[in-house]
Amino acid sequence: MWRSVAILLLVCASQSWALAKPDYALGLALEAREQREVNPDTNGARGFGQLYGLVRMRPAAVEIETSQDSNETHSGSLSVKSLSTMVGAWGRYEYLHPADYTLFASLGLGAFFDRVDTQFQTSSDHHSGTRDFMGAGTGLSVVFWEHLQLEVEGRILSIQESKDPVLSGLVRVGCQI
């Protein structure tokens, strides 16, 4: 009995999937973030390159993205190097999608994997950790010539161990297949 039900569900699901015809996209993005720096009195804008992959079955889509940021500072005998790798997954709902553009809302979760290496004269210290994040955004997606995808998105992120929300803007260029 259960075997028949499972087979029936698989057949129905595969036919629905075939009718939906998913779109796939891969590409590059540039993200600009406004975030509080080490000095609590100043905010700073930082730019990051990203890689992303997208699977879309209208009106929903799932996006996976990753980026890496490194920073190095020196002051006399003190040297601080930091490396942060971000991995995130975003779900999107395309609430308006006429033929030539799409407006969407997104919710995402992910983590920053951080490593900080500090050297002072002959001593050194190494720390690593993970900061989780969640966020929400809204954006616009346009496809040109059936394959060139251009997107802009604004986001607000809440990052673990950060008092202030992080504002973010992205521009994505990719190939849709």
RARA-V589105 format. One record per run of one state. SS is the DSSP state (H for helix, E for strand, L for the rest). FROM is the first residue (numbers start at 1). TO is the last residue. Records with the same first field share a line. If there is no record, write none. Layout:
BEGIN
SS=FROM-TO + FROM-TO
END
This chain:
BEGIN
L=1-1 + 21-22 + 37-42 + 58-59 + 76-77 + 97-101 + 121-122 + 145-147 + 160-165 + 177-177
H=2-20
E=23-36 + 43-57 + 60-75 + 78-96 + 102-120 + 123-144 + 148-159 + 166-176
END
